[in-house]
Every structure is written in C-alpha cells, then in structure tokens.
C-alpha cells in the first residue's frame, strides 16, 4: 500500500526526514510515534501525496511518485488532521463537512451531491456516534465531536489508505477514551483500510494496532510489530530519556524511570 525507500525531506537547509525506509502492507494498522520535531507530520504528508520528497522513492497504492498523478492519488487516501480542521468553516453543518470529501473540497459551495452521497455521510456520522449531530454547525461541536466528524469525512470516499494525524490531541480523558474505542473498532474491522495514526503518546495507541514506527530527529529508530517496537529501551532512545513502558490488555503506558 505504501513503500518509502531512502526518503529525505530538506527545507531551507533543515533536514526534516533523513533516509527513511518504511513499508505499509494491506491489513496493517500502524502507529507513528516520536517527540515533537521528529518528522512525524512531514512523513505523513509524504505518505498522503501532499509533499514530494527531496530524494528517495515513494510508491503509494501501486503508483510511483514522479510518474503518477499525485492529485488523483490524494483522492484515494483518507486524511484527518488538525490542519484540515482549521480549514473547515465554523458554520458548516457536520453532514456537509463529511459529504464535501466526495469532491475533495472543504466547505460546501454550489456542488451538486447525489442523495446517495448525503445518505452515506449521515451513515458514517452514525458510525462514529454522531447521527443526531448531522445538522449541527461544526463550530458548535466539542473538540472530541469535531475529531469524530473528521474521521467520518476521512472514510467518506472509501479510501484505500487511512491517515490520522494526532486524532486524540487536545481531548480530555473522557473524549480521548471515547475516540480510542472508536479507533479500536476500526482497527479490528477486516473491511477497514490499512491505517497510519500519528501520536506523541503511547496511551493513545488503539487496541488492534499491529505495527509501530518510531521517529527521532527525522530518522527511523525502529519499525516493526507493535510489541517489538513499543519497548522501554526503544522509546527511551527515541524520546531521549529513560522510560518504563507497560502493556495491559493491548493498551500501553509510559513513564519516566525513577532510578
């Protein structure tokens, strides 16, 4: 579904990513984890065909960057991010936030939508627990409700790859756990597309996640099955301080080592 080989991103003399090799296969659920400035969002932009690397090769959904129409590729990828949320007009109804993904736009203007598209948008809002909020204005929703609307939007076009950039950022404990239950259901759904979720915190890794990639200073520290990567030594290396990592019933937690 996604293959990066020797990928680097350099902007204004700063190296944001350096020599990253990474492969996402059908059926896999990835978490992309690392400290601030590690290059996580940059890597996700490359993965979603929103950013062309300075060097290296990228193959997304069987199409190689430099040979493929990146605009067409972007329509095959579902994306939820804070940057996208900032572009959504506050007066937009939740159902319209979702349905506009069918035209690849943010904000409904004069586009004509098939009733089947609107029905699908309402069904997806129901899937994320917001069917009764379909006609509410986006700007009146809580942060957790907005995150779920954007998740429904990311699923609108039946994407072949799902990219979620810090979906739990800014949520309180209750809203975070509600979102993680939803993401867990998605992770164990065999019909759901392969996914990549970006986070700073192991506590935000949904049950059902299969693989993890750790980044630090633009470089991959480790990549592989989640239980092999989310360990104390590897997370300590990525975050630059001694950490103790625990796992219980598929949920992870990390804290600074006391001795």
Steps between C-alpha positions, in 0.01 A plus 500: 500500500792734576874459454768758577864441419777738602252787538635837612330838529717813518349847532697826534812305582332303780469123472147405606532134396817304428527166319168353615410149383144393578240261360128483584319189378136407458329427831759675716417764763801722572576754769765763424650623825772742607573829677422847369710582196563134419355534149173315555269746324753545218508125448121484501488776236730294280287190561186690397655640177484854641878543503761388249825380662834665431647160419407134519211309346138476605244253369145564618214262410711353222590840348851643513555868578638677192297279269154522658238776521535597866169685492322181400692302761390738776135421425571135587635584846284592801650772721411650837724772645501816709599699191189375322280589799625859487384530138142389570261800519340517842151545352524177297261225604663177613337305216642747247849476652481128428331508160738760349777240515329343197610807298833544677403844632461660841187710530185445296432747221294422191595135450217260426506189718322179425247410773694176541807706600302685765355173626851353525623808687217465753569127534868571569406757763287228655797267491702746709208560737389836361191425292294742713762772441484490118337844472703665776748770400862385515597804707251408775637149550738400776860415413428128531192527278699687235763225503230241436348707218841517333542125540165450325617738227823301457290186437256671259677402177559139609877565508765241428724644775397693813733761655418648842722782626473524881127423514496512882696825541326754721237260631415454866517152652138409428509622140834328442372166624181532294709567189734211578204262528393614156852460357524155659182391323648630176833324562338158543261547205629275220327719241668821621795632297857475626575798723774719644437692822738769620534573873746615765359271768494120531179540704329605175587181311172316427456133576538311172802699382731252327821695429693801625760738354709710738651823370758728660661803336373397160639148513335165560603351834305176454214357296315171529234313698363724773604277792860497374522878451308650792759396758678696771843496335377604154264771628777626729725529196235684298399746774844550650426404860470174697142371479310210649236360265216273605227320304170367629220355290640661185537851650839657561629749758837667549661693784844628583722252678553597865838338545 
